[in-house]
Amino acid sequence: MNKKVTKLISKCLIKRRSAYCISGCILAMSFSILPIFASGFSDAERGIGTKQFETVKRADIVVRGLVKDEKGLPLPGASVKVKGSLISTATNINGGFSITVPSATSVLVVSFIGYDSKEVIVGNQTTISIQLAPSSNALEEVAVVGFGTQRKVSLIGAQSTISARELKQPVASVTQSLAGRLAGVVGVQRSGEPGRSTADIFIRGIATFGGNSSSPLILVDGVQRSIDNIDPEDIESFTVLKDASGTAVYGVRGANGVIIVKTKTGKIGKPSIFFDYNEGVSTFTRRPKMADGVTYMNLANEASVGRGLPAAFTQDYINKTASGADPLLYPNVNWMDALFNKYSSTRRANLNASGGVDNAQYYVSLAYYNETGYLKTGDLSQYNSSLDFKRYNFTSNLNLKLTNTTKLDLGIQGFVSNGNYPALTTEDIFRSALDASPVAYPIMYPGGFVPGQSSNGGFRNPYADLTTRGYRTEFNSQLYTNLRLTQDLKFITDGLSATAMAAFDVANGNNANRSKRQSTYFPVNVPGTNSPYKADGSLNLQQTYTSNQNYLGFSATQGGNRRFCNEAALNYDKTFGKHRVGGLILGYTQDDAIPFATNFTSSIPARQVGLAARATYSYDDRYFAEANFGYNGSELFSPNHRYGSFPAFGIGWVPSNEKFWEPLKNTIGFLKFRYSDGKTGYLIIKGFQGIGQPQKNHLLVRESGFFVADKRCIC
C-alpha cells in the first residue's frame, strides 16, 4: 500500500482517536470506512477505480459442538461465547450447541458454574467436543443467604442446596422431590390424590410444638410464597437455611428454617427455545389385600363359634357363594378391584424461551401438568366423577440494564388449575371399601338400583358412593408479581449498592360440590314363595333407605388471599488487601388480606414489619466472623409485646487455606470449622387470630451439634 493511502487513512482517523493496522494488502481498523467517502476527497484519494484499497469480506463459519463434564455427561445451560465479541449461545438439554463465528481464528470461551472456563481456537474445525473440569476456585462462587448472597468460602451458617435438574420429577409438587435429597430435610406426603399430593416439609425435625405448624418459611424470588404449584423446569436454584445464623435475619418467621427458591432468568445470547415432555404411569406402592367371600365367612363362623354363638353363615350359603352361580343373591365382591384401577397416568410439558443482549435478558415459559387418579367411573350417570387434575403455569422474568449502574428486574408468574373429584372424599370411599363385607350385597343390581341393607343409610355401598353420589370441581388461580430496582452507589464509595423491591400476589379459589343420595334396595322373597325372583326373572327388590334428594344439589365456597410486600436495603462489600468487609441493612413490610372474609376479625389485614442487619468479616479467606440481627413486629400481638429482636453470630476457620496444610492438600482439599449461636422466632400461634391471649415463641439454636428449644409465654 503506497504512502498516499497511508497518509489518507491517518488523516481520517486522527480526529476519531481510532487505531488501524496494515499487513500486506489487508487493512484493519476499528471504525466504519464510510467517512472516507465524504465530500472533500477525490476519487483517487478514495481509491475508487484503483487496486490500492481493497475490502476484505468476513466469511462466517458455523461451528457445532458438545460440552461435557468431567464424567463425560452433557452439561445443559453452559455458556459458549466468541472471545472479544457479543456472539454467544448456550448448550441445550443434551449439552449441544451451534454458533456462528466470524473466522477460523476465532476463539470460543466455554464456561459453566462450578467449572473452569475453557478456550478453544476454531481453526478448521466445524464440530468440537469440549470437556470442562471442576473449578479449583469453586468456593469463590456465590451462595444464596438470607436477603442476599455471599461467597461460598465465607459461609458460616448451615445450608444445603439441590441442583435444579434433580427437581425435575414427574410429580405435581416440588415438595414431593425433596425427601432423601437434602441433608436435614424431611418430607412427609400424606395423600397421593391428584392435586393434593403436596408433602409436609420439616427442616431438622419438628422445631415448633404445641400443635402449631412446623413448616419452614418459603421465599420465591425474595417473597414469602408457596412452591406447591411451581413447575420444576422454571427453578434456577433451591437453597435451605437450617440454623439461627442463617435464619435470624428473618426473625419471627425463621424458627422452622427457611427455603429460598430463585426462578430462572435470561442469559446473554441468541434466543434459545426448549421443549420438554414426559409421560408416566404410576401404581399403588401397596394396596390392602382383602379376604375373599368364602374366607371371610369361614373366619366369621370361627369367631362366632369360638365365643359360643351360632355360626354366622350356613354351609349351604358358603357353598352357593363359592360356586358363583348366583352373584346377585350370593355375592363375592372384591371392593378394592371394584373401585380402583391398577394404574394412573401423569404427563408434564414445558416450553420456554430465553436469551438477550447486554442490557436486556428475558426468560418466558409455559407449562402443563395433568394427573389422573386410580378411582374407577361408572356409566350410570351422565356426569364425570373421575379423579383428574390439570394445571397450567406461566413464568416471565425480564432483566433490564437501564444504565451502567442501574438494573431493573420484573417477574410475573402464576398458574390456573382445575380438579375434578367424586362428591365424597377419597378417604371416605377408601374407608367404605375397607369396611364393606364382600358377601353383603353385589356391586349394583340390574337397572341401576343401589344395594343396601340399612334403613338409616348406614353400611353404605362403596361403589355407589363413588359413581352415583355426584362430583366436585375445584378451580384455583395464583398470580405472583415482583419488581426490583438495584442501584450501584460506587460514586459514593466502592462496594456500596442499594436495592428496592415491591411485590403483589393474589390467589383465588372456587370449589363447587354437586351431590345427591339415591335410595337403596335389597331383595326379599316374592309373597307366597321362597324365592326373591319374580316370574319374569327379575329380582323382587324392597326399598331399604329412602333418599330425600335423588337429584344433584349445589353448594360452593370461595377463598383467596392478597399479599403486598415492600423491601428496601443497603449492601456493602469491599476488599482491603487481605481483609474483606460486608454489610446489610434492610427493612420490609408485608400485608395479607382475605378478600372473601366472613367476619370482621378475619377481614382485617395481617401486617408484619421488620428490620434486618448483617455484618461479615474475613481475613485472607482463613478466618471469618459474622453477625446477624432481626427485629420484627406484628399486629397479631398486644402493643406491649408487639416487637421482638433476634440476634445471631458465627465464626469460622478454614485450616486448609493455612500454609501448614499444603502437604495435606492432595488428601483433604478443603476443611472448615464453624460455630454459630442465635435466636429465631415463630409468628403463627394456633387458635390465635389477633384477639385473645398474646403469646410469643422463641427457638434457641446453638450450631455446635445440639439444639435447645425454648418456648416462653410473656403475657
Buried (B, 14 or more C-beta within 10 A) or exposed (E): BEEEBEEBBEEBBEEEEEEBEEEEEEBEBEEEEEEBEEEEBEEEBBBEEEEBBEEEEEEEBEBEBBBBBEEEEBBBBBBBBBEEEEBBBBBBEEBEBEBEBBEEEBBBBBBBEEBBEBEBEBEEBEEBEBBBEEBEEBBEEEBBBBBBBBBBBBBBBBBBBBEBEEBBBBBBBBBBBBBEBBEBBBBEBEEBBBBBBBBBBBBBEBBBEEEBEBBBBBBBBBBBBBBBBBBBBBBBBBBBBBBBBBBBBBBBBBBBBBBBBBBBBBBBBBEBEBEBEEEEEBEBEEEEEBBBBBEBBBEBBEEBEEEEEEBBBEEEBBEBBBEEEEEBBBBBBBBBEBBBBEEBEBBBBBBBBBBBEEEBBBBBBBBBBBBBBBBBBBEBBEEEBBBBBBBBBBBBBBBBBEEEEEBBBBBBBBBBBBBBBBBBBBEBBBBBBEEBBBBBBBBBBEEBBBBBBEEEBEBBBBBBBBBBBBBBBBEBBBBBBBBBBBBBBEEEEEBBBBBEBBBBBBBBBBBBBBBBBBBBBBBEEBEEEEEBBEEEEEBBBEEBBEBEEEEBEEEEEEEBBBBBBBBBBBBBBEEEEEEBBBBBBBBBBBBBBBEBEEEEEEEBBBBBBBBBBBBBBBEEBBBBBBBBBBBBBBBBBBEEEBBBBBBBBBBBBBBBBEEEBEEEEEEEEEEBEBBBBBBBBBBBBEEBEBEEEBBBBBBBBBBEEEBEBEBEEEE
